[in-house]
């Protein structure tokens, strides 16, 4: 089967989004907003202040460098939005009566109160980062070293390209397995549905259609500028970069790869921007793995989810067309 050509949209927008807990964050050139569906059925819309690192210095807008800055900015702003949506979701849950709380729960409530969730999420993030570094950097190198211990496999160490391809394959396999495993959780399934609603809404706007639930639901949930595509591109670029890292010791190789992350991220960002702006055989080949991956990370949304995405989208669309990049 050949690569399917994308239908050309009327415009390409710089507006991007992120799925939240029962909501969507949309980020435009001037405004960033989150829309969350409350337990009573109403949609709460809030404007939030992004980190805006790219606006602090001209050097942060230089190609390659802007990719690293944009990733840090996106992660920081996205985490802030996710925490806010979690707070709103917690507010909708009926609080446990004090007489039903355990002694430990009472102590946590007295010591931390509403700050406990933020502390817990912060600790969880640190642990998650450490786990990801070990899993995606250290383990693949360690596995390849074990593979070389098998009699007759000495030829594997003759070229770094074999090692890098193996490590890259393991990383991609681990990532795909993790994303598939997340689907077992019903909350993650809903998150993926909101992810689909975000893409459909952006497509609807780019096609110049009225932002109605009916129009949004007709759109594709696979978008070339998705963060999932960005991650896949980074994983593939990591294979090429790994070919030039001469170290075989798992610890030294892991540290070196971490030091190369900014270069890989910067290159990946430039590629995803090119793929988002242009549609030709080369960009379709580059985009293909990420688009396939979105079959896991996006699901067909419910109409009420599209309504939430529309609410956030309408708030961030600028009046003077500053978001148009194509």
Secondary structure, DSSP 8 states (H G I E B T S, - for coil): ---------S--B--EEEEETTEEEEE-SS-EEEEEE-TTS-EEEEEE----GGGS-GGGGSTTHHHHHHHHHHHHHHHHHHHHHHHHHHHHS----GGGS-HHHHHHHHHTTTHHHHHHHHHHHHHHHHHHHIIIIIHHHHHHHHHTTSTT-GGGGG-HHHHHHHHHHHHHHHHHHHHHHHTTSHHHHHHHHHHHHHHHHHHHHHTT----HHHHHTS-S--TT-HHHHHHHHHHHHHHHHTT----SHHHHHHHHHHHHHHHHHHHHHHHHHHHH--SHHHHHHHHHHHHHHHHH-----HHHHHHHHHHHHHH--TT-TTB--
